[in-house]
Amino acid sequence: MFKSKTSAIAGGALAALGLLFAAPQAVAAPAVPVMPVMPVMPAVPEMPALPGIPDPPEYPEVPHPHDATTGNGPRPVDAKDATAQAEKNPRMAQVGADDWDCAPTAEHPTPVVLVHGTWGNSYGAWSGLAPQLKEDGYCVFAPNLGEADFATRGGVQSLGPGVFATKDIALTAADLAEYVDAVLEATGASQVDMVGHSQGGLLARQYLKFNGGAEKVRTLVTLGATNHGTTLNGLGTLDRTIGDLGLDLEPGLDYIIGEAGIQQIYDSPLLTALNADGDTMPGVNYTVIGSRYDKTTTPYETTFLTAGPGATVDNIVLQDGCERDMSGHGMTYSP
């Protein structure tokens, strides 16, 4: 059938060609019609806001770096006392910290910036270390960073007092960049040293890579940092397993655990982007401390980094220095 139709089409074409050749007179081509001018399209009006759908909630306002903490609190007896004090006044600074008139000395020319972890605050995390650094002659700064509330996916922990570091980590890194710039301007220093606990170490690395921090940080020390993510002692693994089955729990978990907490589960988009081209930035010295008893950054070995070009890394297991040190994730008060 296909062959007979093809023959008929070919025969018709040849017949048409024969008629054309048999007609010696010229045939004038038809005139090309003039295309009409297209009318100007009116501007598309903006879509009105849909009734009943509110604008997305905004994060709490980020204070000026000089106001990231408000006054210096007492020196606590221990970590438990620091936590209790912070619940009463979560924005206060430690003894000796956040002195914006501090002038670096020739012996200690580099200010130190302390960065706390998820669900924490500056006073609770650094009331042991900050006074010691100040007594040793350093200018010490320890901001509260990453404030979010329940509406902005800070998690249920954000409903309590003294809870920070629950905001999108990428956004908090920009806040950290502004804070470091203020420290450099106030002290006249060209670089800072930085110590980050838990998310604080990860946040510092985010700042180094994506917010210009590599030129402004000389040394980064991390304590139990979630550098390659965490299984959250199995909760993260469960989330990933359920996700592989096609059920995405993370939008709901953002309101339970908090957005920053979910970003620290292994293989998150934020961690994938951060570690895509290696663990380190050129010109920065890294000291990475982990504990075998860490039950938050799990497995604890995931905190360790591999040095890339132009960087140095010293990975330390806390118990290699002191076998009797039972400090887990809260190692900022390790003896």
C-alpha positions in Angstrom: 0.0 0.0 0.0 2.8 2.4 0.9 4.6 1.6 -2.4 1.4 2.3 -4.6 0.8 5.6 -2.8 4.4 6.6 -3.5 4.2 5.8 -7.2 1.0 7.8 -7.5 2.6 10.8 -5.9 5.7 10.5 -8.1 3.5 10.2 -11.2 1.5 13.3 -10.3 4.7 15.3 -9.7 6.1 14.2 -13.1 2.9 15.2 -14.8 3.0 18.6 -13.2 6.5 19.1 -14.4 5.5 18.1 -17.9 2.7 20.7 -17.9 5.2 23.4 -16.8 7.7 22.5 -19.5 4.9 22.4 -22.1 3.9 26.0 -21.3 6.5 28.3 -22.9 4.8 31.5 -21.9 6.0 33.3 -18.8 3.8 33.3 -15.8 3.9 36.3 -13.6 4.5 35.6 -10.0 1.7 36.8 -7.7 2.3 40.0 -5.8 3.5 39.5 -2.2 0.8 41.0 0.1 1.9 43.7 2.5 2.1 42.6 6.1 -0.1 44.7 8.4 1.5 46.6 11.2 1.2 44.7 14.4 -0.5 46.7 17.2 1.6 47.6 20.3 0.7 45.1 23.1 -0.4 46.8 26.3 1.7 46.3 29.4 0.8 43.2 31.5 -0.7 44.4 34.8 0.9 43.1 38.0 -0.9 40.3 39.6 -2.8 41.4 42.7 -2.0 39.7 46.0 -4.2 36.7 46.5 -6.7 37.3 49.3 -6.1 35.2 52.4 -2.4 34.4 51.7 -0.1 36.4 53.9 3.5 37.5 53.0 6.2 35.1 54.2 7.3 35.9 57.7 10.5 37.8 58.2 13.4 36.8 60.4 13.9 38.7 63.6 15.9 41.9 63.0 19.7 41.4 63.2 21.2 43.9 65.7 24.2 46.0 64.9 27.4 44.0 65.7 28.1 46.3 68.7 24.6 45.3 70.0 24.9 41.5 69.4 25.3 41.2 73.1 24.1 43.6 75.8 26.5 44.0 78.7 28.7 41.5 80.5 27.2 39.0 82.9 28.8 37.4 86.0 31.4 34.6 85.7 29.5 31.3 86.2 30.6 28.5 88.3 30.3 25.9 85.6 28.4 25.0 82.4 25.2 24.3 84.2 25.4 27.7 85.9 26.1 29.4 82.6 23.0 27.9 81.0 20.9 29.0 83.9 22.3 32.6 83.8 21.7 32.7 80.0 18.1 31.8 80.4 17.6 34.9 82.6 19.5 37.2 80.2 20.3 35.4 76.9 21.9 38.4 75.2 24.6 39.2 77.8 28.3 38.7 77.1 30.9 36.8 79.1 33.3 38.4 81.4 36.0 40.2 79.3 34.2 39.7 76.0 32.9 42.2 73.4 35.0 45.2 74.5 34.8 47.3 71.4 37.5 49.5 72.7 40.0 46.6 73.1 43.3 47.3 71.5 45.3 44.3 70.3 48.9 44.0 71.7 52.1 43.2 70.0 52.1 39.8 71.7 48.5 39.1 70.7 47.7 41.2 67.6 44.9 39.0 66.3 41.4 39.3 67.9 39.5 36.1 68.6 35.9 35.6 67.5 33.9 32.8 69.2 31.0 31.3 67.3 28.4 29.2 69.3 26.3 26.3 68.0 22.7 25.4 67.3 20.1 26.1 69.9 22.8 27.9 72.0 23.9 31.4 72.8 27.1 33.2 73.3 27.1 33.3 77.1 26.2 29.7 77.6 28.8 28.4 75.2 31.8 30.6 75.9 31.7 31.7 79.6 34.5 29.2 80.3 36.9 30.1 77.4 36.2 33.8 76.9 37.5 35.0 80.3 40.6 32.8 80.0 41.4 34.3 76.6 40.9 37.8 78.0 43.2 37.1 80.9 45.8 35.9 78.5 45.8 39.2 76.7 43.5 38.7 73.7 40.7 40.9 72.4 37.7 38.5 72.5 34.4 38.8 70.7 31.5 36.4 71.0 28.2 37.3 69.2 24.8 35.8 69.4 24.0 34.7 65.8 21.3 33.1 63.7 18.1 34.1 65.5 14.9 32.7 64.1 11.5 32.2 65.6 8.9 29.4 65.1 7.3 31.2 62.2 10.7 31.4 60.4 11.4 27.7 60.9 13.5 28.1 64.0 12.0 24.9 65.4 10.3 24.3 68.7 13.5 25.1 70.6 13.1 28.7 69.4 10.0 29.1 71.6 12.3 29.1 74.7 14.6 31.8 75.9 18.2 32.2 74.9 18.0 30.1 71.7 20.0 31.2 68.6 21.7 29.6 65.6 18.4 28.2 64.2 18.3 30.5 61.1 19.3 29.4 57.6 23.1 28.9 57.9 23.8 30.7 54.6 22.0 33.8 55.8 23.7 33.6 59.2 27.1 33.5 57.5 26.4 36.9 55.9 25.6 38.2 59.4 28.9 36.7 60.7 30.7 38.5 57.8 29.3 41.8 58.9 30.3 41.1 62.5 33.9 40.3 61.6 34.2 43.4 59.5 33.1 45.4 62.6 35.7 43.7 64.8 38.4 44.5 62.3 37.4 48.1 62.0 37.2 48.5 65.8 40.5 46.9 66.6 42.5 47.9 63.5 43.5 44.3 62.9 43.8 42.8 59.5 42.6 39.3 60.5 40.9 37.4 63.3 41.3 33.9 64.7 38.0 32.1 65.0 36.7 29.3 67.3 33.5 27.5 66.3 31.5 25.0 68.3 29.2 22.5 66.6 27.3 24.5 64.0 29.6 27.4 64.8 32.5 25.6 63.1 30.4 24.8 60.0 29.1 28.4 59.9 32.7 29.6 60.0 33.6 27.5 57.0 30.5 28.7 55.2 31.7 32.3 55.8 35.2 31.4 54.7 34.1 30.0 51.4 31.1 32.1 50.3 31.4 35.4 52.2 35.0 36.5 51.7 36.2 35.2 55.1 39.3 33.3 53.9 41.2 36.6 53.6 40.1 37.8 57.0 40.6 34.6 59.2 44.1 33.4 60.1 43.2 30.3 62.1 40.0 28.4 62.5 39.5 26.1 65.5 36.4 23.8 65.4 35.0 21.9 68.4 32.7 19.0 67.4 31.8 20.8 64.2 29.3 19.2 61.9 31.7 19.7 59.0 30.4 16.7 56.9 27.0 16.5 58.5 25.6 14.3 61.2 23.3 11.3 61.4 21.9 12.9 64.6 22.4 9.5 66.2 20.1 7.9 63.7 17.4 10.5 63.2 19.2 11.9 60.1 19.6 8.4 58.7 15.9 7.8 59.2 15.0 11.0 57.5 17.2 10.1 54.5 15.7 6.6 54.3 12.2 7.8 54.3 13.1 10.5 51.7 14.5 7.7 49.4 11.0 6.2 49.6 9.5 9.4 48.2 8.3 11.0 51.4 9.9 14.4 52.1 9.8 15.1 55.9 12.0 18.1 55.9 9.5 20.9 55.4 7.8 19.6 58.6 11.0 18.9 60.4 12.1 22.5 59.8 9.4 23.5 62.3 10.3 20.8 64.8 14.1 20.7 64.7 14.7 24.0 62.9 16.0 24.8 59.5 19.6 25.1 60.6 19.4 21.7 62.3 18.1 20.0 59.1 20.8 21.7 57.1 23.4 19.8 59.2 22.1 16.3 58.4 24.6 14.6 56.0 24.2 15.1 52.3 22.0 18.3 52.7 22.2 20.8 49.8 24.1 23.2 52.0 26.7 20.7 53.0 27.0 19.4 49.5 27.8 22.9 48.2 30.1 23.7 51.0 32.3 20.6 50.6 32.0 20.3 46.8 35.5 21.6 46.1 37.3 20.4 49.2 37.3 21.0 52.9 39.6 24.0 53.2 40.4 27.4 51.9 43.9 28.5 50.9 45.8 30.5 53.5 43.8 29.3 56.5 45.1 27.1 59.3 42.6 24.6 60.7 42.6 22.9 64.0 39.8 20.3 64.2 38.9 18.8 67.6 36.5 15.8 68.0 35.4 13.6 70.9 34.8 9.9 70.9 31.9 10.6 73.2 30.2 13.1 71.0 26.5 12.0 70.5 25.5 14.9 68.4 28.1 15.0 65.6 27.9 11.4 64.7 29.9 9.5 63.7 32.4 11.8 65.5 35.0 11.2 62.7 32.9 13.2 60.3 34.1 16.4 62.0 37.6 16.0 60.6 38.9 17.8 57.5 41.3 17.1 54.7 43.8 19.8 53.9 43.6 21.3 50.4 46.1 23.5 48.6 47.6 26.3 50.7 45.9 25.2 53.9 47.0 23.2 57.0 44.8 20.9 59.0 45.5 19.4 62.5 42.8 16.8 63.4 42.8 16.0 67.1 40.8 13.5 69.1 40.2 14.9 72.5 40.9 11.6 74.3 44.3 11.2 72.6 45.4 14.0 74.8 43.6 12.9 77.9 42.0 9.5 78.0 40.0 10.4 81.2 38.3 13.4 79.5 34.7 12.2 79.0 33.6 15.4 77.4 31.1 14.8 74.6 29.5 17.4 72.3 29.6 20.1 75.0 33.4 20.2 74.9 33.6 24.0 75.3 34.0 23.4 79.0 36.4 20.5 78.7 39.1 20.6 81.4 
